[in-house]
């Protein structure tokens, strides 16, 4: 396996090929010149027979069944957790590697949870399944990790502002429909979200737990600790859904073990792979969701010292469909190829 050429064509499956993230996976496999030999576009039974575009051609979508993974090298799961729970082990059983974007495997002790810029060595311990973190978590840890390496992050308070595409095509479609209703002078009607998202902000991503936290907030806590190998790190969080199509934003208040100045923070952030600093208050330069849409870099700005402590404030934005999902998954496969793991 270790001697297999990196450009040797791989058989690739995309599960959930008709969804918002699946479509981006297909596009980025071509854009990044991933060594795809055979491509299998897979989805649930109701989507079978449709076609998706890949590298200038149409590919017929097949139903995702265990036998569809015979001979597959990499299977990218951009579908429901139930599909990945059932089918990811089938990929591993057949000698392939399942890279899963759902929440199913992220906190499993036997499954690496990987952001390649941060913890690529975790891939060496894979057993056929690799988990891709939540789209919110990825941008968050990409901004935290450089500071953690420099000064040791003790705690962070974060409020996220999350695009509707973070909940897939239904979220995008709901925002589009409600905006049209408002333009017609009608009251926006909720369907997918519990209350209207157009012209609004919902302090709820996914669903509430009995303790009052949302499931999205708990993901942010637990996944951050696992990726950064920091089980004691304090993460206090509120996750908010906003009427933005693409681009998750977050404001962070970071406490470090060793004092770090805003100037040094900008230096270490700028030097970290995949992070770009946009921060010039005198010229009103700071990153926004519009800036990051269609990009793989995590953008950081508004780095400043807290007025009441030695903590740092910063603002972070990332494209939740690209680095938050598809790009990170493909980077995992690229890293595994570089390491001779497939």
Buried (B, 14 or more C-beta within 10 A) or exposed (E): EEEEEEEEEBBBBBBBBBBBBBBBBBBBBBEBEBBBEEBBBBBBEEBBEBEBEBEEEEBEBBEBEEEBBEEBBBBBBBBBBEBBBBBBBBBBEBBBBBBBBBBBBBBEEEBBBBBBBBBBEBBEEBEBBBBBBBBBBBBBBBBBBBBBEBBBBBBBBBBBBBBBBBBBBBBBBBBEBBBEBBEEEEEBEBEBBEEBBBEBEBEBBBEEEEEEBBBBBBBBBBBBBBBBEBEEBEBEBBBBBBBBBBBBBBBBBBBBEEEBEBEBBBBBBEEBEBBBBBBEEEEEEBBBBEBBBEBBBBBBBBBBBEEEEEBBBBBBBBBBBBBBBBBBBBBBBBBBBEEEBB
